[in-house]
Each structure stands twice: as structure tokens, then as C-alpha cells.
Amino acid sequence: MTLKPSARAGSALEWFKSSYSTDDGPSCVEIATAPGAVHVRDSKDPQGPQFAFTSQAWAEFVSYAAKG
């Protein structure tokens, strides 16, 4: 999986979504990285709530999710 910049800008962060996602897909999350944090939001609601995780917590989540 590679990341591509989101077509929608919602803040000073640079948001990305998976290259597996399409612009017309019904559900996707976008991420933005900042020093020491990974921010996550719903691509359908770029002005909506965001979650922030430590880089370590995000890496652990991705590792767990990849195990399926």
C-alpha cells in the first residue's frame, strides 16, 4: 500500500489516504503525520472530528490490523 495526498484539505496537516482507495469510495480514513503523532479522520467528513495517536500506538495498531 502506498499513500496519496487527499484531494480535500481540512487543516494545516497534509492528509493522505491509501492508494487502494478511490475518490468515489464510500468509506475511507485519511491520516496525517506530525512530530510524535498520527492523526486520523473520516474522508467523508474532513471538517469533522479527528483522532490523534502516538506514533508508537499507531504502529502497533497497523501491525495488529495487518495480522487480520
DRENLO-515170 format. One record per residue (C-alpha): x negated, z, y; chain; residue number from 0. Coordinates in steps of 0.2 Angstrom, whole numbers. Layout:
+-------+-------+-------+-------+-----+
|  east |    up | north | chain |   n |
+-------+-------+-------+-------+-----+
|     X |     Z |     Y |     A | NUM |
...
+-------+-------+-------+-------+-----+
//
This chain:
+-------+-------+-------+-------+-----+
|  east |    up | north | chain |   n |
+-------+-------+-------+-------+-----+
|     0 |     0 |     0 |     A |   0 |
|    -6 |    -4 |    17 |     A |   1 |
|     1 |     2 |    34 |     A |   2 |
|     8 |    -9 |    48 |     A |   3 |
|    12 |    -4 |    65 |     A |   4 |
|    30 |    -1 |    69 |     A |   5 |
|    39 |   -14 |    79 |     A |   6 |
|    48 |     1 |    89 |     A |   7 |
|    38 |    13 |   100 |     A |   8 |
|    46 |    30 |   102 |     A |   9 |
|    32 |    40 |   109 |     A |  10 |
|    13 |    40 |   113 |     A |  11 |
|     9 |    41 |    95 |     A |  12 |
|     6 |    25 |    86 |     A |  13 |
|    19 |    24 |    72 |     A |  14 |
|    16 |    15 |    55 |     A |  15 |
|    27 |    11 |    40 |     A |  16 |
|    22 |     5 |    23 |     A |  17 |
|    19 |   -14 |    20 |     A |  18 |
|    31 |   -13 |     6 |     A |  19 |
|    45 |   -10 |    19 |     A |  20 |
|    54 |   -24 |    29 |     A |  21 |
|    61 |   -24 |    46 |     A |  22 |
|    79 |   -25 |    38 |     A |  23 |
|    77 |   -12 |    25 |     A |  24 |
|    90 |     2 |    25 |     A |  25 |
|    78 |    17 |    23 |     A |  26 |
|    60 |    20 |    28 |     A |  27 |
|    50 |    33 |    35 |     A |  28 |
|    36 |    30 |    48 |     A |  29 |
|    20 |    40 |    50 |     A |  30 |
|     9 |    43 |    65 |     A |  31 |
|    -8 |    52 |    63 |     A |  32 |
|   -15 |    64 |    76 |     A |  33 |
|   -30 |    75 |    75 |     A |  34 |
|   -26 |    88 |    61 |     A |  35 |
|    -8 |    82 |    59 |     A |  36 |
|     3 |    68 |    52 |     A |  37 |
|    20 |    65 |    60 |     A |  38 |
|    34 |    58 |    50 |     A |  39 |
|    51 |    51 |    57 |     A |  40 |
|    66 |    40 |    51 |     A |  41 |
|    63 |    22 |    55 |     A |  42 |
|    82 |    20 |    59 |     A |  43 |
|    81 |    34 |    72 |     A |  44 |
|    64 |    33 |    82 |     A |  45 |
|    70 |    44 |    95 |     A |  46 |
|    77 |    57 |    83 |     A |  47 |
|    68 |    72 |    75 |     A |  48 |
|    50 |    71 |    69 |     A |  49 |
|    41 |    82 |    56 |     A |  50 |
|    23 |    87 |    58 |     A |  51 |
|    12 |    92 |    43 |     A |  52 |
|    -6 |    97 |    42 |     A |  53 |
|   -17 |    83 |    36 |     A |  54 |
|   -20 |    93 |    20 |     A |  55 |
|    -2 |    96 |    17 |     A |  56 |
|     2 |    78 |    19 |     A |  57 |
|   -12 |    73 |     7 |     A |  58 |
|    -5 |    85 |    -6 |     A |  59 |
|    12 |    78 |    -4 |     A |  60 |
|     7 |    60 |    -6 |     A |  61 |
|    -4 |    65 |   -21 |     A |  62 |
|    11 |    73 |   -29 |     A |  63 |
|    23 |    59 |   -25 |     A |  64 |
|    11 |    46 |   -32 |     A |  65 |
|    12 |    55 |   -49 |     A |  66 |
|    30 |    51 |   -50 |     A |  67 |
+-------+-------+-------+-------+-----+
//
